[in-house]
Amino acid sequence: MKKSIFLISLLALSACGGGSGGVSGGTGTDVGLTPSFGAVSEEVKASNAEILTMNSTVSDETKRTAYLKTVFGDEYDDVMSAIQQTDSPVLFSLNRNGSVRDGGNNVCKSERDCNQLLFDKMLETLQNLDNIDSLDEKGVRYALIAAGFKDALPGNWDDIKAYVKEHKNEIVNKAEEVYETPGQGKPEEIRLDGAVFSALITTGASDVMKLKINDEGKVVGVKFEDVGSGSSKYSPAKLYTWLSRVGDTDRFDFNSDNTSGELIMESYAKELGLKYTDFGTFTAAEGTTVSGRDESGATIPFMGGYLAKNISTEDLKEDVTFKGIAKGMVNPANGTGATDLVIEDKNATLAFNKSTGEENFSASFDNWYDIKLVNKGDRVQSFEVDDMGRQIDDIYQLKNPPLNAGENEVFSFEKGYFGDNGVPEEAVMLLQYQQHVGQANDDENLNLFLGFGGKAQ
């Protein structure tokens, strides 16, 4: 069973099998795939929202927390614990006589909020050094440490005050610099080129998909990298370079002599409000051709997320269930000439059991089967389908129970968990299944391509 190195995936029409064949991505030119940092304007966010639900930028606290642990050393845990106390005054919020300033009720709950509170109080304290005699001794000391002055501080309060009066301008300038530096006082903002997706260009083999963004953080293209399809005639490198977005629309142009037309990008996650992940489809517009073959309507579903928010299965600490949307298509054998059957369940679930390490996925489709799947590690333990008495057209029916068709089937299951501080908040999943349903050639394959996105319950 193949497993994506990113633990997330994107599914596509198979290059050999049922339906209209495959539309493929390209390796293309170097598109600047190193994560960028900085603010993204509301205009850019609106442009990106035309094609994606996930946030255009996310905060990564890794470096900021590492900075604080470095400057505070053994005192770090005590400082953060004091900040989070609800029954004691927050650091830096006391006058020297112990009376509370500005309410004293600032209590943080997340890593980001606690870091931000500490740095806000640091800057407030050190910009008020003209009134040092009225400030709390411990508050001033912690503020100076947060600004990077730990090794220069004298031992007693009178000496610290003397040091502050002598170096006041230097202290204020350094505090303001630290406050505005990404990875120190300022959260590190990761843009959409810090996210990775996957594409199944050919059946059972994933290729990596990344977004190309400009200096402002706007998505301007899509790049596919050969990982799974390799030397296949349907590999991205053999078909086209990279897709170029048409303005602020949901359409992408091909850049190749081998391919003409456009792909239309659609997110399925809009109803879920996902922040760190996304899933949806690229659909070939009418008249799109690949190497002279008409691919109009061919669909490449996608899914992925921010690597900075990815949580490995091994790091999940307890049971968790995600509820969301499962949406995809059943791709009938080529010989039928039939169109894809779109299937959707808005109450699908993916559950992880910590004690067994098993993942259970279930979905119910009113125009196809109910499905239940159990996965453990890199192996699907069981995959059950039940028509529940529904009348399913013969061309969309499986001829054998899944996992019992031997060499006549191909199976792929991949998933990814995402959240802050190791706590899973969102999940995406890919299920791809192909079964040979005819008697003649390789074109008589039925394909299931299904994406899932959900939020922790």
Order of alpha helices (4+ residues) and beta strands (2+ residues): alpha-beta-alpha-alpha-alpha-alpha-alpha-alpha-beta-beta-beta-beta-alpha-beta-beta-beta-beta-beta-beta-beta-beta-beta-beta-beta-beta-beta-beta-beta-beta-beta
